[in-house]
Amino acid sequence: MPTRSRLASLLAAALVFLTFLHLFQRPRGPSIPVLAPQDHAGNNTLGFQQILALSQRPSWRTRGLNAAANITGLEIKIPPQPPVDGRLADAFANIQGDSWDTQHPSPGASKAWLAHLDLLKHVYQSELETALIVEDDVDWDVAVRRQMMNISVAVRNLTGAPETDQSPYGINWDVLWLGHCGEQWAESIETVVFDDAHVVSHADYRGFWPDKVVLLPELKRAVYWSSSPVCTFAYAVTHGGARKILQRLGSGLGEAFDVELQHQCQIRRLTCVSVVPEVFRQYFPPAEFDVKSNVDVGNGKGDEPSDESFESAMGSTENILHSARCRALWESDCQNR
């Protein structure tokens, strides 16, 4: 007959067994899926730590920007832009270089250049690993989040991002040129091509060097090492890239910020990747209202008409099939009207 201590030991063992049995039989919650790097490129900041808009003040530009962001579920921050004293802009525009034929920016281009530098300083000082910088009159497709997931895969393949690097675009680049006026291409350039149902046809493409764009496969998007991108409607930077741009472009020597950025990409002082056709583009109000760019206004070419006179009239965005601005404001695509 078992002793009292033996019975106590058997009872304790039975309780332990029943406890483990209960734990294993408890219903398990839903498993959390493991996201691939490209999945993060479809989030509300398109896989970058922040999306930052370059803007002087609230206007039709920022109201349209926020409407487009809301309809596509993007989170865009508009940091307050420090005022630029005219004397500072003049001094910046007239810094003397090493060569007698050094180009200098116009007063309006000088102020725009300084504004880009201020925002890049914000990126660097905030220790952001990546940031997307957009101008406040920019537009994009309603499918931009799906588009950026495909771009993520292409950029990682092009730059050879290791599997251990789970960031959406890797970090083997300084500038990712997502919005521009145009870009050249040649067969010698290493290129990744992929399907995109929201890409414009060659016949509908508007921009610089359309003769180069038609060399790329029709109705597909391409990602490649930058050749000659112009205009900075939207460009992403890594933390290291922001630091390099501040070093290379901090002296105002050149025609304009975007032109000098292009030059630094061409001579490979910056590692740059372009997306063609672009996925961000400048929105234009109706032509009859003669709305000027901030650079033109800064060059003394007159003021813009009042927002009230044209803001309710639908404009257009080139190279964007389904405009987020127009969809949000007028429930229309308004492409190339």
C-alpha positions in Angstrom: 0.0 0.0 0.0 1.5 3.4 -1.0 2.7 5.6 1.8 1.3 9.1 2.4 4.4 10.7 0.9 4.1 8.5 -2.2 0.5 9.5 -2.7 1.4 13.1 -2.4 4.1 12.7 -5.1 1.7 11.0 -7.5 -0.9 13.7 -6.9 1.7 16.5 -7.6 2.8 14.7 -10.8 -0.8 14.4 -12.0 -1.4 18.1 -11.4 1.7 19.1 -13.4 0.6 16.7 -16.2 -2.9 18.2 -16.3 -1.6 21.7 -16.3 0.6 21.1 -19.4 -2.2 19.2 -21.1 -4.5 22.3 -20.5 -1.9 24.6 -21.9 -1.3 22.6 -25.1 -5.1 22.2 -25.6 -5.8 26.0 -25.4 -6.9 27.4 -28.7 -4.1 29.4 -30.4 -4.7 32.9 -31.8 -4.2 33.7 -35.5 -0.6 33.5 -36.6 1.1 36.8 -37.5 2.2 36.7 -41.1 5.9 37.5 -41.8 6.1 40.5 -44.1 8.6 40.7 -46.9 10.6 43.9 -47.5 8.3 44.9 -50.4 5.2 44.6 -48.3 6.5 47.5 -46.2 6.8 49.6 -49.3 3.0 49.6 -49.5 2.5 51.2 -46.1 1.3 54.8 -45.4 4.8 56.2 -45.9 5.6 54.0 -48.9 8.3 52.1 -46.9 10.3 55.3 -46.0 10.6 56.4 -42.4 8.8 59.7 -43.4 7.4 61.5 -46.4 8.2 65.2 -46.2 6.7 67.9 -48.3 8.6 71.0 -49.3 6.2 73.9 -49.0 6.4 77.6 -48.3 2.8 78.1 -47.0 -0.7 76.6 -47.0 -2.2 77.1 -50.5 -4.0 75.2 -53.3 -0.8 73.1 -53.5 -1.0 71.8 -50.0 -4.8 71.4 -49.9 -4.6 69.3 -53.1 -1.6 67.4 -51.6 -3.5 66.5 -48.4 -6.6 65.5 -50.4 -4.5 63.2 -52.6 -2.7 61.8 -49.5 -6.1 61.1 -47.8 -7.6 59.2 -50.7 -4.5 57.0 -51.0 -3.9 56.6 -47.3 -0.5 58.3 -47.2 1.0 60.1 -44.2 2.8 63.3 -45.4 4.4 65.8 -43.0 4.9 69.4 -44.0 7.7 70.8 -41.8 7.6 74.6 -41.3 9.9 76.1 -43.9 12.3 78.6 -42.4 12.1 82.1 -44.0 14.9 82.9 -46.5 16.2 86.4 -46.3 16.8 87.9 -49.7 20.3 89.0 -48.9 21.1 85.4 -47.9 19.7 84.1 -51.2 21.8 86.7 -53.1 25.0 85.7 -51.2 24.3 82.0 -51.8 23.7 82.6 -55.5 27.0 84.5 -55.9 29.4 82.2 -54.1 32.6 82.1 -56.1 33.8 78.7 -57.3 37.2 77.6 -58.5 36.4 78.2 -62.1 35.7 81.5 -63.8 32.8 80.1 -65.7 30.9 78.7 -62.7 27.2 78.9 -63.2 25.0 80.5 -60.5 21.3 80.1 -59.7 18.7 82.8 -60.3 17.2 84.5 -57.2 14.2 82.2 -57.4 16.3 79.1 -57.9 18.6 80.1 -55.1 15.7 80.3 -52.6 14.4 76.9 -53.8 17.9 75.4 -53.5 18.1 76.7 -49.9 14.7 75.3 -49.1 15.8 71.8 -50.3 19.0 72.1 -48.2 16.9 73.1 -45.1 14.7 70.0 -45.5 17.7 67.7 -46.0 19.3 69.1 -42.8 16.0 68.2 -41.1 16.3 64.6 -42.5 19.9 64.3 -41.3 19.5 65.9 -37.9 16.4 63.8 -37.3 18.6 60.7 -38.0 16.0 59.3 -40.4 17.3 56.2 -42.2 15.3 57.1 -45.3 12.9 59.9 -46.3 10.9 60.7 -49.3 10.9 64.4 -50.2 8.1 65.7 -52.4 7.3 69.2 -53.7 3.9 70.4 -52.6 2.3 70.5 -56.1 3.1 66.9 -56.8 0.6 64.2 -57.8 0.6 60.4 -58.1 -1.5 57.5 -59.1 -4.2 56.1 -56.9 -2.4 52.8 -57.0 0.9 54.3 -55.8 1.2 51.9 -52.8 1.0 48.8 -55.1 3.4 50.5 -57.5 6.0 51.1 -54.8 5.9 47.5 -53.7 7.0 46.5 -57.2 9.6 49.3 -57.2 10.9 48.0 -53.9 11.6 44.6 -55.5 13.3 46.2 -58.5 15.5 48.5 -56.5 16.6 45.7 -54.2 17.5 43.5 -57.2 19.3 46.3 -59.0 21.4 47.3 -55.9 22.0 43.8 -54.7 20.4 44.3 -51.3 21.3 41.2 -49.2 18.5 39.1 -47.7 19.7 40.1 -44.2 18.7 43.7 -45.1 15.0 43.8 -44.6 14.5 47.5 -45.4 12.1 48.0 -48.3 14.6 49.4 -50.8 17.9 48.4 -49.2 20.4 51.1 -48.4 22.9 50.7 -51.2 21.9 54.1 -52.8 21.9 57.8 -52.0 19.1 59.1 -54.1 16.0 57.3 -55.4 14.6 59.6 -58.2 10.8 58.8 -58.2 9.4 62.1 -59.7 11.1 63.9 -62.5 10.6 65.7 -65.8 12.3 63.0 -67.8 15.3 60.7 -67.8 17.6 59.3 -70.5 18.4 55.6 -71.1 20.8 53.4 -73.1 21.0 49.7 -73.5 24.4 49.7 -71.7 22.7 50.8 -68.4 21.9 47.9 -66.1 18.1 47.9 -65.8 15.3 46.0 -64.1 11.9 46.0 -65.9 8.6 44.9 -64.5 4.9 45.0 -65.2 2.8 48.0 -64.0 -0.9 48.2 -65.1 -0.8 51.9 -64.3 2.0 53.0 -66.6 1.3 55.4 -69.5 1.8 54.2 -73.0 4.7 55.5 -75.1 2.2 57.5 -77.2 0.8 59.3 -74.1 4.2 60.0 -72.4 5.0 63.7 -72.0 8.5 64.8 -70.8 12.1 65.2 -71.7 13.7 62.6 -74.0 10.6 60.7 -75.2 12.9 59.2 -77.8 14.8 57.4 -75.0 11.6 56.3 -73.2 10.3 54.5 -76.4 13.5 52.3 -76.3 12.2 50.7 -73.1 9.5 48.0 -73.2 6.0 49.3 -73.8 3.6 49.4 -70.8 6.2 48.5 -68.3 8.2 50.4 -65.7 12.0 50.4 -65.5 14.4 51.0 -62.6 18.1 51.7 -63.4 21.2 53.6 -62.4 20.5 57.3 -63.0 21.7 58.8 -66.3 20.2 62.4 -66.5 17.1 62.9 -64.4 15.9 66.5 -64.2 13.4 68.1 -61.8 13.0 67.1 -58.2 9.2 66.6 -57.9 9.9 63.6 -55.6 13.2 62.0 -54.5 14.1 59.7 -51.7 17.3 59.8 -49.7 19.1 57.6 -47.3 20.6 59.1 -44.2 24.1 58.9 -45.8 22.7 60.3 -49.0 21.3 63.4 -47.2 24.7 64.0 -45.7 26.5 63.7 -49.1 24.0 66.0 -50.8 24.6 68.6 -48.1 28.3 68.3 -48.6 28.2 68.3 -52.4 25.4 70.9 -53.0 25.8 73.1 -50.0 27.6 75.9 -51.8 25.1 76.9 -54.5 27.5 76.4 -57.3 25.4 75.5 -60.3 22.3 76.4 -62.3 19.7 75.0 -60.0 19.4 72.4 -57.2 18.0 69.7 -59.5 20.6 70.3 -62.2 23.4 70.1 -59.8 21.9 66.9 -58.2 21.8 65.4 -61.7 25.4 66.3 -62.3 26.5 64.7 -59.0 24.6 61.5 -60.0 26.3 61.5 -63.4 29.8 61.7 -62.1 28.9 59.1 -59.5 29.7 61.2 -56.5 26.2 60.2 -55.5 24.7 56.7 -56.0 21.4 57.4 -57.8 18.6 55.2 -59.0 15.8 56.4 -61.4 12.3 55.1 -62.0 11.0 55.5 -65.6 8.3 56.5 -66.3 8.2 58.5 -63.1 5.5 57.7 -60.4 5.2 61.3 -59.2 4.6 64.3 -61.4 3.8 68.0 -61.1 0.1 68.9 -61.1 -0.9 71.8 -63.4 -3.9 74.0 -62.8 -5.8 75.0 -66.0 -3.4 76.8 -68.4 -5.7 79.8 -68.8 -5.0 80.9 -65.2 -1.3 81.3 -65.8 -0.3 79.8 -62.4 3.5 80.4 -62.0 6.0 78.2 -60.2 7.6 79.3 -57.0 10.9 79.8 -58.9 9.3 82.1 -61.4 7.7 84.1 -58.6 11.0 84.3 -56.9 12.5 85.6 -60.1 10.2 88.6 -60.1 7.9 87.4 -62.9 4.8 88.4 -61.1 2.5 86.8 -58.5 0.2 83.9 -58.9 -3.5 84.6 -59.3 -5.5 84.2 -56.1 -6.3 80.6 -55.1 -10.0 81.4 -55.2 -9.9 82.3 -58.9 -8.8 78.8 -60.1 -8.7 76.3 -57.2 -12.2 74.9 -58.1 -11.2 74.3 -61.7 -9.8 70.9 -62.6 -6.3 70.9 -64.0 -4.2 67.9 -65.2 -1.1 65.8 -64.4 1.0 64.3 -67.2 2.1 60.7 -67.1 -0.2 59.7 -64.3 -3.1 57.5 -65.4 -5.3 57.9 -62.4 -4.5 61.1 -60.6 -4.9 61.0 -56.9 -5.5 64.8 -56.7 -8.2 64.8 -59.4 -9.8 61.7 -58.0 -10.0 63.2 -54.5 -11.1 66.7 -55.6 -13.2 66.0 -58.7 -13.7 62.2 -58.9 -11.9 62.3 -62.2 -8.6 61.0 -63.6 -8.0 64.2 -65.5 -4.9 62.8 -67.2 -3.4 65.0 -70.0 -6.5 67.1 -70.4 
